[in-house]
């Protein structure tokens, strides 16, 4: 389990109780798998801004003593032969250069002239200057403006094949060859600049030399796409990972300037998310999204506190100093404005000084004055520090300590008859607690050395007392001077299960530590390994919280042990769990249908649990019909989930044929459930049914926020695998959802998001991938999204869906569908990017079934996938009517007589079918087995256009053309339009929505037109 904890902390270490910041989310594998939106690949490395150097080519020199000056004599060089010569003066981007002849050559006397000698340095050495001393030969050159791309540009004279690399931002240039009078030339741009992507146009590029240098060639550069530049600050070690637009990944391991590989086309949008941070760093971005009108410059601030001594959340002795190591050099003077309740007895100002641990002056010492001491109690210091460059801490840092008024000490070598001092410690933890006879001040502490401690020696468990905190992990033989909470060397372990545990119930389990309603002031438990068992009880738990909101479990390793009917790592009844940086395992249960849960919560009063940066896992039960769940809520009252952040929540892989459920996060019941669940990695293990996140109650919980989602995964299963399984209306946004494979002889199902129960369903900006299903004897169903009975206020928008294959033996109902809707009520389906999978029966990009009236289907780009029976990007079931279908791109993978781009299985009349692009389909529209082709005005009609599907105003302007997207089909398709895309697609006038696929308002584009399909595109198109 320590390994699991390390994986968590390396991946998403965001101690929110210490660092109040956004939590990075979502999977690197996804980022690397999706083809980039814009297709403008270039350099990953940032361009330096220097040093750059100026060189000149000298031609036709016969004499000696030619002197050339750079920048009015800043440097001079003497040239006595033809060739290339370098000035040694270093220049930077934006500096001017000016090469002139200071002294003409003699013996013989010649007159040499400079071409291309004046301008502004861009990104590179200046190699486009020629000094010509031959009166019978001439230079070919001109002027350049607007060069901003860091790669420069390449010019070619096609007459002789000579090329010239130009790194002049603005100014003059010349080829380094000379030409005879009457020679023709034809100069063009053969390599355009990048970062930003530019389009450089040539004017006066061709002609014939007529007794003079050619100086009128004009190269004018304009940017068409711009880079996203990220300046990283405060990275001490490790890697920062940032994704853009759900697709491209930038990894940063050094401070300074970095660029995404892909430039973003002008007036398109960008959306950045941090998906991985260096260990112990907190990183935030100065901006996360917007519309591109120029180079985007972002600061990634990772200036963080890397370590605390004493460890945060621990004990601070009255005269002890804090030692805080930062990820960059810290300005001690800036920290004076820090605030909080960590104050001193005499109110002398707190002392701040710096020293060096790894980086110069990276460590801050916080101390009371020599004659002063800390005030006792639970104290907080909120840091307000800057690095020496003026960058503040990336997030609020709250340092929590208990300055104890009284301490008892416990050692495995102690005696309970001892007074409990550091030199004469107690043997048992409960004996030390009891020795206080209560703690009215609420600031008492028990310090425990590494060793094994049986909680059952008195009363069957350690019973917490209000205001008395427990701190394990003190190194033996150091007189309690070294605290190592991360090692969890203080082990609370049941040697035997108490006899009283034989009557344990789900509301009163057997446990190693119990906190009940008498705990009315804060109790912190930190630095322990806690394990119940080893003998079984009907219900077992590591820690049992009963009607208290005041127990804080921080940085512990907790194992529920072994139970018969159920086992939990942490079991909370009518309590608010406060769990931070723990590793929690549900343990094992042995009876049929038993439950092994990492964190179990049940309450009849509202709760708002604080569950931050934990690794939580269900256990591995062994009976039949058993369940493993990472977190389970089974209460009747409201729960607010907003403070469940930054956790790795998993259930174990179970035997798929004998188990029932393996669920990462399971909410079984409750009323008034609310809050936003974000920043977690949630995984359902293998089982009879595998589910990442299940909510079985009608709630207002939002799964993901507008800026921060979760990574949710289900694994392989026997009968069903579901990324999300939802009952009632929920909002699901910005999550990465992956789901496994279901294989069974019976009905088998694999669904990314399963939403049923009606209500308002908002499903937006999620990535849904993978999923396969196979049944050897019945129906197999594979859906990216399945929604039933969605209300008219529901919407499914801006999702990326790419799924696998369904195989169902002897079942005509086996289907693979990107989005499948059952009885929706005028919901909105818009801006979705659907690459449907394959099926041995039905493949349907969009599937609308059952009897309903009303649905809005706008601006989706959909491929049908491959099916052997029915294949279509848009399927309408018999009895469905009044669907409004506009501005979509619908593509058929396999064009055959039995397929169609729009397939209506019944006679239901739709509201509109207009401004859609139908590609690769002989049968454009099939309605009630009747084939409709496009007639005048793009109206579907049959019987030689004598029977149109509707009037032109509602059924016209459809197109039967290839949309020429970046890649219409393929293993990973790219649905971004290109310059080959018809202007009828990218410059439509049928305005319906204000947003595009990535959710930021971009319609209409700056060109005043609308792009059909999911992606708004404002660049050049094909008339």
N, C-alpha and C positions, 0 to 999 in steps of 0.2 A: 504493500500500500504506500510505503514511502516513495516508491518509484512513481506511482500515480500522482502523488502530490507534487513531485518534482516536475512531471510532465505538465501538470496544470500551471504551476507557477512559472515555468519557462514559457508557456504559451500565452497565458492571459493574466499574469500577476497584476491584479488591480485591487489592492487593499483599500476598499472604498471608505472604511472607517478611518483610514489614514489619509487616503488620497481621493478627494471628491472630484472625479474626472470621468470623462466618457470611457467606455470599455471597448476595446477593439473587438471586432467580430469577424467571424466567418472564415470560410476555408480557403487555404492556399491552393488546394487541388482544383477547386472550382475556378479560381482566378486564372490558373494556368490553362484551363481547358477550353474557355470560351474564346472564339476568334474575335479579334479586336473589331470595334465598331467602324473605325474610320479608315483602316488600311493604309496608313501612312507611316510605315516603319522606318526608323533611322537609328541614330546612335543612342546608346544607353548612357554613355559617359558624358558628363557635362563638359562643355568646351572651356578651356582655360581662357583667360583674358590677356594672356601674355606669359612670358616675354615673346615678342615677335621681332623679326629682323627684316631689313630691306636689302635686297640684292638687285644688281643691275647686270644686264647683258650688254657687252660692248662689241660692236661689229664695225669692220672697215677701217680699223685703226692701223696706220702705217708709221706714224711718228711716235714720239715719247713725251712724257711729262704731262699727260692729261690728268687734271685734278678735278675730282667730283666732290661736291659738298652735299651733306644731308642737313636739312633744316638750318640754312644760313650759316653754315660753318660749324654747327655743333660737332660734326665729325667730318673729316676729309680723308679721301683715299687717293693715292697716285696709281694710275693705270698706264702700263706700257705695252699691253698686248690685248688681243681680242680674248673674249671669254666671259665667264660669270664671276662677279666680285661682290663680296658681302660687306656691308657696314656692320660695325660691332655694337652700335647703340641699340639697346633694348627698348622696344615700344610696346604699348598696351592697346587693347581695343579702345577706339575712340580718339587715339592720338593722331595728330596730323603728321604727314611726311611730305617733304619737298626736296627732290634731287635736282641739282643744277650743276652746270659746268662752271667751275671756278677759273681754270686755266686751260686754254686750248693746247693741243699737242704741237710740237715743232719737229723739224728735221724728219720729214717735211712738215710744213705748216698745214694744219687741217682745221676745218670748222665742224665740230661735232654738236649734234642736237639731241635733246632728251625728249623721248615720247613716253607717256604714261607715268611721268615723274611726280605727280602731285595728287594728294587725296587724303582720305581718312582710313586708318587701319580698321579692318573688321575682325575676323577671327582667323588669323593665319599669317604666315610670312608673306611679304610683298615680293612677288616674282614676276611682275607684269610691267617692267621698265626696260626700255632699250635705249642705249646711247649709240647713235648711228653717225659714223664719220665718213661714210662713202657718199660722195655727191651724186653718184649714179644709181643709188638704191634708196628705197623709201620704206618707211614704217607704216604698218596698218594698225590702227587703234581707234580710240574714241573715249567716250565718257560713260560712267555708270552711276546710277542713283538707286538708293533704297535697299542695298544688299545688307540683309540682316541675318541670314541663315548661317549657322556656325560652321557648316560644311563648305561654305563658299560656293562658287559655280565654276563650270568648265565651258570654255568657248572653243569652237572648232572652225578652222578655215577649211572648208571642204575641197577647195581647189588643190591644196597640197597636203591636206590631212594633218596640219599642225594644230596642236591644242594648247590652251592656256588656262592655268588655274588662277582664278581671280579672287583676291581677298581684300578688295578695296570697297569699303562701305559706300563711299561716294568719292568721285574724283575721276582721274584719267587712267587709262590702261593702254598697253600696246603689246602685240605679239613680239616675241623675242627673235623673230626672223626679219630680214629685210628683203625687199622685192624690187625687181627691175621695172622701169617705166613700161606701161602697157600691160602689166600683169593683171589678170582678173583675180578677184577675191570674193568669197561667199562665207560670211561669218554668221554663226548661229549658236544658240545655247544648247549644248548637248547634255549637260547634267545640271539640273536645277538645284538650288540651295535648299537646305533643310534646317529645322530647328531655328526659326519657324520655317514651315514649308512655304516656299515662294514660287511665284511664276514670273520669270524674267523675260521680257519681250524685247526683241531686237528691231531697231529702226535703222535704215540706211546700211543694212548688213552686206550688201553686194554691190559690185561695181568694177571699174577698171582704173588702175593708177595712172594719173595724167600729170607727171612731172612734179608731184608734191606728196608729202605725207598724208595719209588718210587719217583724219581726226574727227570725222562726223558720225562714226558709228555710235549709236545710242543704245545702251542697255538699261532698261527701266524695270526694277523689281518691285513686286507687290506681294504681300503675305496673304496666303490663302488658308493657312492653318498655323496654329501657334503651339508652342510647347508649354507644358506644365512644369515649372521649376520649383523644386523644394529645397529650401535651405535648412539643413538640420543643425540643431543647437543642443548641446548637453548630452551627447551620446558618449559614454565612457567605454563601453564595449558592447558586443552583441549586435543584433540586426533589427532595424525598424522596417516593417512591411506596410506599404500603403497601396490600396487598389483604387482604380478609377473606373467609373461607369460599369461596375460589376464585371470587369474583364481584365484589365491590365494591371500587372503587379510591378511595383518599384521597391527594391530592397536597398536599404541604406545602412552602412556599417561605419561610416565616418561622418564627422561634422563637415559642413560646407554645402556647396551647391550640387544638386543632382537633378536629373530630368527624366521624366517618363519617356519610354522609347517612342511613343506615338504622339504626334501632334494632333490637335483637335481642330477640325475645320471651323473657320470663322462663323460665328453666330450659332454654333452648336453648343451643347452644354457639357459640363463636367461635374462629377460627383465623387468625392474622395472619402475613403474610409480607412482608418488604421486597422489592420488585421493582425498585426503582431508587433510586440514591443520588445526591446532588449530586456533581459532579466533585471527585475527590480526597478525599471524605469517606468515613468508615466510620460506619455507623449500626447500632445494635442496639436491640432492644426489651426493656423490662423484663419483659414477659410476652408470650407468643405464643398462648396459648389457654386455654380453660377453659369453665366453665358460667356463664351469666349469671344472677346473683341480684340485681344492682344495677348502678349505673353503673360501667362498666369504665374505670379510669384507668391509662393506659399512658404511660411515658416513652420517647420515641425519642431516644436519646443519639447525637448526631452529632459530638461534640467530638473533633476529629481534627487531625493534623498535615497541613497542606496542601502544604507544600513543604520541601525540604531543600537547604541550601547549605553545603558541596558536596553534590551529588546522592547520595542513599542508594545504597550499593553501590560508591562510588567511592573516590578517594584522599583521605586526610586528612593534611596535612603535620604534622610533629611539634608545631609551635606554632600551628597554625591553629585558628580558632574555628568552631563549628557555628552556623548560623543557621536556626532552625526556626520556620516560620510556622504558627500554629494557626488554627482556625476560630472561636475565641472568645478573650476575654481570659484569659490564663493566669496562674496563681498561681506565680511563680517559686520561692517557698519550698517548695511542695509537691514540686517536681522533685528536691529534694535526696536523696530516698529512691530515686532511679533506681539500677538495678543493671547489671551486665554486666562485660565484660572491657576496656572502654575506660578504662584507668587511666593514671596519670601516673608519671613516673620517680621523683619525690621523694615521691609519695603525699600531696602537698598536696591538700586537697579541691577537687573540680571546681567552677568558678564558674558560677552560674546567674544571669542577669539578663534583664530584659525591655526591649523597645523597641516602637515602633509601626510597622507597615507599612500595614495597611488599617483594622483595628479597633484601638481603644486597647489598648496592651500585648498585642498578639497575637503577638509574635515573641520567642522565647527564644534567648538567646545562651549557648552552652555552650563554656567555654574552660578551658584549663589556667591555673594561676596564672602571674603574670608571670615568675616565676623557674623555672617547671616546664615539662614537655613531655610529650606522649603517648608511651606505650611503643609500640615498633614491633610490627607483626604484623597479622594479621586480627583486628579488634576489633568488639565488639558493645556497644552501649549500649541497655538496655531502659528506656524512659521510664516513670516513674510520676508523672504530672502531673495536676493538677486545674485546672478553670477557677475564676474568682474566686467563682462560686456554689457550689463544692464538688462539681461533677460531674467524675468521673474521665474519662480518655480512654476512648472507646467500645470500644477494643480494644487489645491489647498492641502496642506499637510498638517494634520492634527496629531499631536503626540500625546498619548494617553498613558498616565502612570498612576499608580497608587503610592502615595507617600504615607506609609503606615504609622499609626500612633502606637501600635503594639504588634509584636511578631512572636510567633512560636516556630520552632525549628523541628524538622522530622528527618531522621536518618534510619536506614536499614540496620545500622549498628547501634541505634539508640535504645533507650528503655522508657516505657511509659511512666515509670516512677521518677524519671528525670524532670527537671523544671521546664524543659523545652527551650533552653537557650542554645546559642550556636555552639557552645562547648559541651553542653549536656542536653542533646536533643531527645525528643520523644521518638518512640518506635512506630506508632500508628497515627495516621492522619486524623481519625476521629478523636483520638485522645488529645491531640493538639487543639482541635476545634473546641472540644468540651472544656478544655483548660481555661479558655477565655471567660467562661460563664456569661456568654453573650458579648456583643460589641455595639453598644448604643451609638457610638460615634460613626459606625459604618465604615471604618478604615483600618481593619485588622487584617493580618496576613499570616498564612502558614507557608513556610518555605520548605520544600521537600527535596532531599538529595536523590540522585539516581539510585534505583533499587526497586525491589518488588514489594508491593503493599497490598495486603488482603483487605478488601473493604468489608468483609463479613465478620470481623472479629468482634464487633459490637453492634447489635441491632440488625445484622444481615446486610447492611449497606452503609456507605458514607452519607450521612444526612447533613445537608448544607444548612448553615445558620446565617441569618441575615447579617450582612456587613463583613463576613469573614471570607476572604478570598484565598484560593489555593494556587500556588505556583510551583510546578515541578521542573526538574531538569537542572538542579544545582549539582555541580561536579563535586564528587567526594574528595576529601583531603584538601579542599581549598577554603575551609571554614565558611562555606556558603558565600564565597567571593566571586565565583564564576557561574553565570547562569547560561545554560545551553538549551533553550526551550525547543529548538528545531530537532534535537536528537530524540526527544520524547523518552529519555532514559528513566524517568520515574514512572513505573508501571503499576497501575491499579488493576489487579487481576484476582478474580474469584478463584481461590484454591479449590473450594467446594461450593456447590450451590446450597444456600441456606434452606433448611427444612420448610420454612414458611413460604418459599417460592412455589411449592406444589399447588397452591391455590391461586397463583397469579392469573390475572385476566387481561384482556386487551385494554381495559381502562386503568389497570393497576399492575403493570408488569414487574417481574423481578428485574432489579437493576443494580449496578455497582455504585452509582451515585444518584441520589434522589434530592430534588429541590421542590418544596411544596409551598403552600400559600403563606407559610410563616416567613418566607424569604421576601421581605418588603424593601430592602435596600440592596444595592449592587453587590453581587458576588461574581468574581472572575475566576475561571478555571483555565489555566494555561500551562502548557509544557508537559502534558501527561500522555501516556498511552493507557487507554481505558478499555478493558475487555471483560465482558461478563461470561457466564458459563464457568467451567467447562461442562458440567453436568446439565442436563436439560431441565427446563421448566415449561409449563404450558405457553407462557409468553415471557420473552426475555428481551432486555434492552441494555445498552451500554449506559445511557444517562436517561433518567425519567424526570420530566418536568411536569408538575401537577399544580395548576392554578397559580403560576408565578410568571412575572414578566421581567425578573431582575437577575437572571442567571446568564452570564456571558461565557460562552465556550470559545476560546481563542487559541488557535494553534495547538490542537490536540489530535491524537490518533485514536479514533474511537471505533470499537468493534462490538456489535451486539451480542456476539457469542452464539450459543446454540439454544434454540427454542423448539417446542413441539408444534404448536399451532401458529406461532408467529414470532418474529424477531425483528428488532429495530436497533439501529445504531443510536439514534436520539429519538425518544418517544415523548411527544408533547401533547398533554391534555389540557385544554382551556389555558394555554400558555403561549406567550410570544417567544419562539426560539430566537436567540441571538447568537449566531454561529459565524465565526470569521476565521478563515484560513485553517480549517480543520480538514483532516482526512477521515471520512465517516463511511463505515461499511456495515451493511445490514446484518451480516452473519448468516447462519444457516438454520433452516427449520426442517423438520423431518416428517410431519404428518401430511397426508394427502390434502390438497387444496390449501396448503399453508402459504403465508405471505412473508417474504423477507424484504425489508424496507430500510433504506439508508436513513431517511428522516420521515417520521410518521407524525402527522398533525391531525387532531380532531378537537373541535371546539364548539361550544354553544354560545360563545360570546365573540364579538368581532376581534380579529387579530391582524397584526401587520408584521409578519416575521422579518427579521433582519438576517439574511443568509447571503454572505458575501465571500467570494473567492475561496470556496470550499471544493474539495473533491468528494463527491457524495455518490455512493454506489449501493444498489441493492445487493443482497447476497446470492448464494447459489443453493437454493433448496433442492432436495433430491427426490421427493415423492412424486406422485402423479397429480396432475391438475394444479401444480404449484405455480407461484408467481414471484417475480423479482421486480422491485420498483425502486428507483433512486429516491424520489420524493413522492409521498402520497398524502393527499389531503382528503379526509373523510368526515369533515364537520358539517354542522347544519347552519352555522352563522357565516358572516362575511369574512373574507380574507382579502387583504390588499397585498399584491405581489410585487409592488414597485421596488422594494428593497431586496429582491432576490436577483442578484446581479453578479456576473463574473464567475459563475460556478461551472465546474465540470460535473454534470449530473448524468449518471449512467445506470443501467440495469445490466445484470450479468447474462452471458450466453447460457441458455438452458437447453435441455434435451428437447428438440422440436416436436417429437412424437408424443412425449408424456407430459410436457408442461402446458400451462394455460396461457399466461401473459408474461411478457418481459417488456416493461414500460419505463422509460426514462423518468418522466414526470407525469403523475396521474392525479387529477382533480376529480374525485368521484361525485361530490355533492356540494351543497352550500347555496346560500342565497346572498345576493349583494356582493358577489365576488367581483373585484375591481383591481385597477392598477395596470401598469405597463411592465411586461416581462421582457427584459432585453439583456443582451451581452452575455448570454450563457451558451455553453456547448452541451446539448442534450442528446443523449443517445439511448435508444432502446436496443437491448441485446437480442440475440436470436432466441426464438421460442415458438410455441404453438401459434401465437400471434405476437408480432413485434410492433411496438408503437414508440415513437420518439416522445410526443407530448399528447396526452389525452385530457380533454375537458368534457365531462358528462353533465354539466349543468349550464343553464342559461346564465351568461355572465356579461359584464362589460369589460372583461380583461382584454387588453391589447397585447398581442404577441408581436413584439417589436415596435419600435417608435419610428417617427418619420426619418430619423437619422441613424438609428442603431437597431439591428436585428439580432437574431440568435442563429446558431448553427444547430440544426435539428436533423437527426438521422435515425432511421429505423434499419434493422438488420434483416437477415434471412429468416423466413418463417415457414410453418407448415401450411396454414390456411390464409393468413393475411399479414401484410406488412404495410404500415401506415406511418408516414412522417408525422403528420398531425391528424388526430381524430377528434372532431369537434361536434358538440351538440349545442344548438342554439347559436345566435349571432355573435360572432367575434370579429375583431379587426386583426388581420394578419399582414404584417408589412416588413419588408426588407430583411427577410430571413433567407438563409441558404438551407434548402431542404433536400435531403437525399434519402432514398428509400431502397430497400433490398429486394430480394427475390423470394417469392412464395411458390412452393412446389407441393402439390397434393394430388391424391387420387380423387378428391372431392372438389367442390367449388373453391377456387383460389383467387385472391384479390391482392393487388399491389397498387397503392394510391399515395401520392405525395401529400395532398391536403384533402381530407375527407370532412366535409362540412354538411351537416344535416340538422334537422330540427327547426328549420325556418329562421325567421328573424332577419335582421340586417347583417349581411355578411360582406365585410370589406376585406378583399384579398388583393394586395397591391405590392408591386415592386419586389416580388420574391423570385429567387432562382430555384427551380424544381428540376431535379435531374435523377437519372438512373431508373431503377425499377424494372423488374422482369417478373413474369408470372407464368406458371405452367400447371395444367391439370390433365392428368392422364385419364380422367373419366367424366369430367363435367366442364362447366364454364370457367374460363379464365378472364379476369377483368383487370386491365391496366389503365390507370388514369393519372395524369399529372395533377389535375384538380377535379374533384367530384363535389357538386353542390346540389342540395335538394331543398326545394320549397323556399328559395331565397326571396326576400321581399323586394318590392319595387325600389327601395332605397339601397339595395345591395349593389356592389360593383366588384368586378374582377378585372384589374387594370395593371398594365405595365409589368407583367410577369414574364420571366424567361423560362420556357419549358422545353426540356429535351429528355425524352424517355426511351425505354428499351422495347421489349418484345413480349407479346402474349401468345400462348399456345394452349388451346383447349380441345381435347379430343372429342369428336362427335358432338360438338356444340356450336350451333349457328350463332349463339349470342356472344361468343368470345370476341372481345373488342380491345383495341388499343386506342385511347382517345386522349389528346392533350388536355382539353377541358370538356367535361361531361356535365350537363345541367339537366336536372330532373324537376320538371314543373316549376320553373322560375316565374317570377311575376314582374315583368318589365324591368329586370335588372340591366345594368350596363356592363358589356363585355368589350373592353377597348384597349388598344395599345399593347396587346400581348404579342410576344415573339414565340411562336410555337413550332418547334421541330418535332413532329410526331414520330413515333417509333414504328414498329412492324407488328404484324399479326398474321396468324395462319387463317384468320377469318376476316374480321372487320378492322380497318384502319381509318380513323376519323380524327382530323385535327380538332375540329369543334363538333360536339355532339349535343343536340338538343332533343330531348325525348319526353314522352308522356304528353298529356293534353294540357296545353296552356295557351294563353293569348297575351302577346306582348313581350318583346325583348329588344334591346338595343345592341347592335353588333357593329362597332365602328373601329376603323384604323388598326385592325389586326393583320399581322403577316403570318401566314399559316401554311405549312406543308402537310399533305395528307398522311404521310407515312406509307408503308407498303402493306396492302392486304390482299388476300386471295379471293375474297367474296365481294365485299363492298369496300371501296377505297374512295375517300373524298375528303377534301379539307374542311367541308362544312356539311354536316348531316342534320336534317330536320325530320324528326319522327312524325308518324301519322297522327293527325289531330292537332298538331302545333300550328299556330297561326299568328298573324300580326307581328311578325319579326321585322325589325327595321335593320337592313343590312347595307351599310354604306362604307365606302373608302377603304375597303380591305384588299389585301393582296392574297389570293388563294391559289396555291400551286399543287398540282397533282404529280405525285412521284412517278406513277406509271400510267401512261395514257393507253386505255383499252376500251373496248366496247361496253364493258360493264361498270365503268367508272365515270365520275363527273366532278366538276369543280364545286357545284352546289347540288346536293342530292336531297330532294324533298320526297319522303316516302309516302306522303299522303296528298290530300287535295287542299290542305289548309292554305289560304291566301295570305300573303305577307304584306306588310305595310309598304316596304320599299326594298328594291334591289338596284342600287345605282352607284355609279362611280367606283365600281369594283374592278380589280385587275384579275382576270382568270387566265392561268398559264398552264400549258401542256395538257389540255383536255379537249379531246374531240367532242365529247358531250359536255357542253358548257353548263347547262342546267337540266336536271331531270326532275320533273314534278309528276307524281302519281304515275310513274313508269313512262311518261311522255318526254321525249327529248326536245329541248328548246335550244335553238342557236341564236346568235345575235343578228338582229335585223337593223334597219336604218336607225341611227341615233344610239346604237348600243343597247337596244331594248331586246330582251329575250323573247323569242317568238317561235311558234311551231306551225305546222301545216303551211309551209312556204310563207311564213310571216303573216299569215291571215289571222292568226290567233296569238296576239301578244300576251305576255305575262301581266302586263298592266300598262298604264298610260306613261308616256315618256317622262313626264315630270317626276314620277316616282320610280321608274324602272329603266331610265335611260343612262347614257354616258358610261356604260360598262365597256371595258377594254379586253380584247383577246390578244394579248401581246406578251412577249418575254419581258419581265421587269428588269432584267439585266442587273440583278443585285450582285453584291460582291461574290457570293456563292449561293445560288438558289437551293442547291442540294449538297449532299456530302456528309461525311461523318460528323463534322461540326459545320453547320451552315452559317453564313453571315448575311443577314438581311438588310445591310446598309446599301442604299442606292449608290450608283456610280455615275461617271460622266456618260456612260453608254446607256443609262436609263432614259427612257422617253420623257420629254418635258410634259407630256400628258399625265404622267404619273407624279412628277415632282413639282409641277406648277399647276395644280388643280385649284378651282375656285370654290369647291364644296366645303365650306367651313362648318365644322361640327364641334370640335373640341379645342381647348386652348393648350393642351399638353401633349407631349410625345412619349415615346417608349420609356425614357428614363424619368418621367414624371415632372420635369421642370418645364414651365410654360414656354413653349417655343412655337406654337401655331397661332396664326400664320407666321412663317419665317420672315426674315428681313426683306425678302423679295416680295412680300405681300401675298404669297401663294401658299397652298396647302400641299403637302406630300401625302399621297395615298400610302396605306400601310402603317406599320408601327413607328417608323423612324422618319422624323422630319429632316429634310435634306435641302439645302439652299444653294448648292454649288452648280456648276455647269452641267447641262443635260443635253440630250440629243433631240433636236427638233423633230 
